[in-house]
Amino acid sequence: MLPPFNPDHEGDAAPAELEHFAELVTRADGLIIAAPEYAHGIPGVLKNALDWLVSRPEIPGKPVLLVHASTRGLFVREHLSEVLRTMSVRLFDTAPFELHLIGTSPEAANAILDRADVVERIRLSIEGFAAFAVDCADLDT
């Protein structure tokens, strides 16, 4: 778990947990971020992780897809998009991928996720994002 962000602990003073997290981000061809909305904003733990990456080289240019398990995530999408663009990621800015799973039991959520139309939406979204990530990598070469 990442400790609370502290700019005094960047660089040589960076915690080991950050180095591990940054290495995972570096190795990823793209990032898929799924975040609930709390009080119309980004959950603190996610914002903390992003804060640690702001001044590091791992995140700029990284392809990112935002997904949501609710159709009520408008504010978090807007806030995350703003923060991520400030961090210079390449945001896959298509129609948002949302499924309304809030308030459903695990069994009901699994039934929704098993529906052929939902599986197809997920497949198309991931394929579109994968193509976008490849295009981003081509831009970097």
MARKE-513696 format. One record per residue: x negated, y, z negated of N, C-alpha, C, CB in turn; residue in one letter. Coordinates in steps of 0.05 Angstrom, whole numbers, padded with zeros to 5 digits, always signed. Glycine has a CB too. Example, Ala and Ser with C-alpha at 12.3 -4.5 7.8 and 13.67 -1.06 7.14 Angstrom:
-00264-00114-00156-00246-00090-00156-00264-00066-00156-00226-00089-00181A -00257-00045-00142-00273-00021-00143-00258+00001-00157-00282-00012-00114S 
# end
This chain:
-00017-00023+00000+00000+00000+00000-00018+00025+00000+00019+00000-00024M -00011+00044+00017-00026+00068+00018-00021+00086-00007-00019+00084+00044L -00041+00097-00018-00037+00116-00040-00024+00142-00029-00063+00122-00055P -00013+00158-00047-00003+00184-00037-00024+00200-00022+00008+00201-00061P -00016+00213-00001-00034+00228+00016-00047+00250-00001-00020+00240+00040F -00073+00253+00003-00089+00274-00010-00111+00282+00010-00101+00264-00038N -00110+00306+00020-00131+00314+00040-00159+00313+00029-00125+00342+00050P -00162+00313+00002-00189+00311-00010-00200+00283-00007-00188+00319-00039D -00183+00264+00001-00192+00236+00003-00193+00227+00032-00173+00218-00012H -00197+00246+00050-00202+00239+00078-00231+00236+00083-00189+00260+00097E -00238+00226+00107-00266+00223+00114-00279+00201+00098-00281+00250+00111G -00303+00207+00087-00318+00188+00072-00304+00178+00047-00345+00199+00064D -00285+00194+00037-00271+00187+00012-00245+00172+00018-00265+00213-00004A -00240+00164+00043-00215+00151+00050-00212+00124+00036-00214+00147+00081A -00188+00119+00026-00184+00094+00012-00186+00070+00031-00157+00094-00002P -00193+00047+00021-00196+00022+00037-00169+00015+00050-00206-00001+00020A -00147+00020+00037-00121+00014+00048-00116+00030+00074-00099+00020+00028E -00126+00055+00074-00123+00071+00098-00140+00060+00121-00131+00100+00092L -00164+00052+00115-00181+00041+00136-00168+00017+00149-00209+00034+00125E -00156+00000+00132-00142-00024+00143-00118-00016+00160-00133-00043+00119H -00102+00002+00150-00079+00012+00165-00087+00025+00191-00063+00032+00147F -00108+00041+00190-00117+00055+00215-00128+00035+00235-00139+00075+00207A -00140+00013+00226-00150-00007+00244-00127-00021+00257-00167-00028+00228E -00105-00027+00243-00081-00039+00255-00069-00021+00276-00061-00045+00233L -00068+00005+00271-00058+00024+00290-00076+00025+00315-00056+00053+00277V -00102+00025+00311-00121+00025+00333-00117+00001+00351-00150+00025+00322T -00113-00023+00339-00111-00047+00355-00084-00050+00369-00115-00071+00337R -00064-00035+00361-00037-00037+00373-00037-00023+00400-00016-00025+00354A -00024-00036+00419-00020-00023+00445+00002-00001+00444-00012-00044+00466D +00019-00003+00424+00040+00016+00420+00052+00011+00392+00062+00015+00442G +00068+00030+00383+00080+00027+00356+00111+00029+00360+00071+00049+00337L +00125+00011+00346+00154+00011+00345+00160+00019+00316+00167-00016+00353I +00174+00041+00313+00181+00051+00286+00211+00049+00282+00171+00080+00282I +00218+00035+00261+00246+00033+00253+00248+00044+00225+00257+00003+00254A +00263+00065+00222+00265+00078+00196+00293+00086+00189+00247+00104+00195A +00301+00081+00164+00327+00091+00156+00326+00121+00152+00337+00077+00130P +00349+00133+00150+00351+00161+00145+00358+00165+00115+00371+00175+00163E +00343+00181+00101+00348+00187+00073+00351+00217+00070+00326+00176+00054Y +00374+00226+00060+00378+00255+00056+00371+00271+00082+00361+00266+00033A +00379+00260+00105+00375+00273+00131+00345+00275+00138+00387+00300+00131H +00328+00258+00126+00300+00261+00132+00286+00234+00135+00287+00277+00111G +00259+00236+00137+00242+00213+00140+00237+00202+00112+00215+00221+00153I +00239+00175+00109+00233+00163+00083+00204+00171+00074+00236+00133+00084P +00201+00176+00048+00175+00185+00038+00152+00167+00044+00177+00189+00009G +00156+00141+00043+00134+00122+00047+00124+00124+00076+00143+00093+00041V +00143+00126+00095+00135+00129+00124+00121+00156+00128+00160+00127+00142L +00132+00177+00117+00119+00204+00120+00091+00204+00108+00136+00226+00107K +00087+00190+00086+00061+00188+00074+00041+00174+00093+00063+00173+00047N +00050+00152+00105+00033+00138+00124+00026+00156+00148+00047+00112+00134A +00045+00170+00158+00040+00188+00180+00021+00211+00172+00066+00200+00191L +00025+00221+00148+00007+00243+00138-00022+00233+00137+00016+00252+00110D -00027+00208+00130-00054+00198+00129-00066+00197+00157-00055+00170+00117W -00050+00194+00178-00060+00191+00205-00063+00218+00220-00042+00173+00221L -00051+00239+00209-00050+00265+00224-00077+00274+00234-00039+00287+00206V -00098+00273+00218-00123+00284+00227-00143+00262+00236-00136+00300+00205S -00133+00238+00240-00150+00216+00248-00148+00211+00279-00143+00190+00233R -00167+00197+00290-00166+00192+00319-00148+00169+00329-00194+00187+00329P -00137+00154+00311-00122+00130+00319-00095+00136+00331-00118+00112+00295E -00082+00158+00324-00054+00162+00332-00050+00178+00358-00040+00175+00310I -00067+00198+00364-00061+00214+00388-00062+00196+00413-00082+00236+00391P -00041+00200+00429-00039+00185+00454-00026+00157+00451-00066+00181+00466G -00020+00149+00427-00009+00123+00422+00021+00123+00431-00011+00115+00392K +00029+00103+00448+00057+00101+00455+00074+00093+00430+00061+00081+00478P +00097+00106+00427+00114+00101+00404+00144+00099+00413+00112+00123+00383V +00157+00078+00403+00186+00074+00408+00200+00076+00381+00191+00046+00421L +00221+00092+00379+00237+00094+00355+00262+00077+00359+00245+00123+00349L +00268+00060+00339+00292+00044+00339+00307+00048+00312+00286+00013+00343V +00333+00042+00312+00349+00047+00288+00370+00025+00284+00362+00074+00289H +00374+00017+00259+00394-00002+00252+00420+00012+00245+00385-00021+00229A +00424+00035+00255+00448+00051+00249+00452+00070+00272+00446+00066+00222S +00477+00077+00276+00483+00098+00296+00485+00125+00282+00510+00092+00311T +00477+00126+00256+00478+00150+00241+00450+00160+00234+00495+00146+00215R +00431+00157+00252+00404+00165+00246+00395+00190+00262+00385+00143+00252G +00413+00207+00269+00407+00230+00285+00385+00248+00273+00431+00247+00290L +00387+00254+00247+00368+00272+00234+00341+00259+00232+00378+00280+00207F +00339+00234+00225+00312+00221+00222+00299+00219+00250+00315+00193+00209V +00315+00214+00271+00304+00213+00298+00292+00240+00305+00325+00204+00318R +00307+00261+00300+00297+00288+00307+00272+00295+00291+00319+00309+00301E +00273+00289+00265+00249+00295+00248+00225+00279+00256+00256+00291+00219H +00229+00253+00260+00207+00236+00268+00196+00244+00295+00216+00206+00269L +00214+00251+00314+00204+00259+00340+00187+00284+00338+00228+00265+00359S +00196+00303+00322+00180+00328+00318+00153+00322+00305+00196+00348+00300E +00153+00306+00284+00127+00300+00271+00109+00284+00290+00132+00283+00245V +00120+00265+00304+00103+00249+00322+00093+00265+00345+00119+00225+00332L +00109+00282+00356+00099+00299+00378+00076+00318+00368+00121+00316+00390R +00079+00328+00343+00058+00344+00331+00032+00328+00328+00067+00355+00304T +00035+00302+00324+00012+00284+00321+00002+00275+00348+00020+00260+00304M +00014+00285+00370+00005+00279+00398+00008+00250+00406-00023+00287+00401S +00029+00237+00396+00035+00210+00406+00049+00213+00433+00053+00194+00386V +00052+00191+00447+00067+00191+00472+00094+00177+00465+00052+00175+00495R +00114+00193+00460+00140+00183+00451+00156+00173+00475+00155+00205+00436L +00164+00148+00473+00181+00136+00493+00209+00147+00489+00182+00104+00491F +00215+00168+00505+00238+00185+00500+00261+00178+00518+00230+00214+00504D +00270+00153+00516+00294+00145+00532+00318+00146+00513+00290+00115+00543T +00340+00136+00522+00363+00135+00504+00355+00120+00479+00388+00122+00518A +00363+00130+00456+00354+00117+00431+00365+00089+00429+00363+00133+00407P +00348+00071+00418+00357+00043+00414+00369+00042+00386+00334+00023+00417F +00395+00038+00385+00409+00037+00359+00428+00013+00359+00424+00063+00354E +00430+00001+00336+00450-00019+00330+00463-00012+00303+00438-00048+00330L +00489-00014+00301+00501-00007+00276+00503-00032+00258+00529+00006+00280H +00484-00034+00240+00483-00057+00222+00487-00049+00193+00456-00071+00224L +00490-00023+00187+00494-00014+00160+00520-00026+00148+00494+00017+00158I +00518-00036+00124+00542-00047+00111+00550-00075+00119+00564-00029+00115G +00534-00087+00137+00540-00114+00145+00524-00134+00128+00535-00119+00175T +00535-00157+00124+00521-00178+00110+00499-00188+00127+00540-00201+00101S +00479-00202+00116+00458-00214+00133+00470-00233+00154+00438-00230+00116P +00490-00247+00147+00503-00266+00166+00515-00250+00189+00524-00283+00153E +00530-00228+00183+00542-00212+00203+00522-00198+00221+00561-00191+00191A +00500-00188+00208+00479-00176+00224+00466-00196+00243+00457-00164+00205A +00461-00220+00233+00450-00241+00251+00469-00247+00274+00444-00266+00235N +00495-00248+00268+00514-00253+00289+00513-00231+00311+00542-00256+00278A +00511-00206+00302+00509-00184+00321+00483-00187+00337+00509-00157+00306I +00461-00193+00324+00435-00195+00338+00434-00219+00357+00413-00197+00317L +00451-00239+00352+00452-00262+00369+00470-00259+00394+00461-00286+00353D +00485-00238+00395+00503-00234+00418+00487-00229+00443+00522-00210+00413R +00496-00241+00465+00481-00240+00490+00477-00211+00499+00496-00255+00512A +00497-00193+00496+00494-00166+00505+00473-00151+00488+00521-00151+00504D +00472-00157+00462+00452-00144+00445+00424-00155+00451+00459-00149+00415V +00422-00181+00455+00396-00193+00462+00386-00180+00488+00398-00224+00466V +00403-00176+00507+00396-00163+00532+00387-00134+00528+00419-00164+00553E +00401-00119+00512+00393-00091+00506+00365-00090+00493+00414-00078+00487R +00361-00108+00474+00335-00110+00461+00313-00116+00481+00335-00131+00438I +00318-00136+00498+00299-00144+00518+00292-00121+00537+00309-00168+00535R +00313-00108+00547+00308-00085+00566+00293-00062+00552+00335-00075+00577L +00299-00057+00527+00286-00036+00513+00256-00042+00509+00299-00031+00485S +00250-00067+00501+00223-00075+00496+00207-00076+00523+00221-00103+00482I +00220-00086+00544+00207-00086+00570+00201-00058+00580+00224-00101+00590E +00220-00040+00576+00216-00012+00584+00193+00001+00569+00241+00004+00580G +00192-00005+00543+00171+00006+00526+00144-00006+00533+00177+00001+00496F +00143-00032+00539+00118-00045+00547+00107-00032+00573+00123-00075+00551A +00125-00028+00592+00116-00015+00617+00106+00013+00612+00140-00014+00638A +00120+00028+00594+00111+00055+00586+00083+00054+00574+00131+00067+00567F +00079+00034+00556+00053+00031+00542+00031+00025+00563+00054+00009+00521A +00037+00009+00582+00017+00003+00603+00011+00028+00619+00027-00020+00622V +00031+00043+00626+00027+00068+00641+00010+00087+00624+00054+00082+00647D +00015+00089+00598-00001+00106+00581-00030+00097+00580+00010+00106+00552C -00035+00071+00579-00062+00060+00579-00076+00066+00606-00062+00029+00575A -00061+00065+00628-00072+00072+00654-00081+00101+00655-00052+00066+00676D -00066+00118+00642-00072+00147+00641-00099+00152+00626-00050+00163+00628L -00105+00134+00607-00129+00137+00591-00154+00126+00604-00125+00124+00564D -00151+00111+00626-00174+00099+00639-00183+00116+00663-00168+00071+00648T 
# end
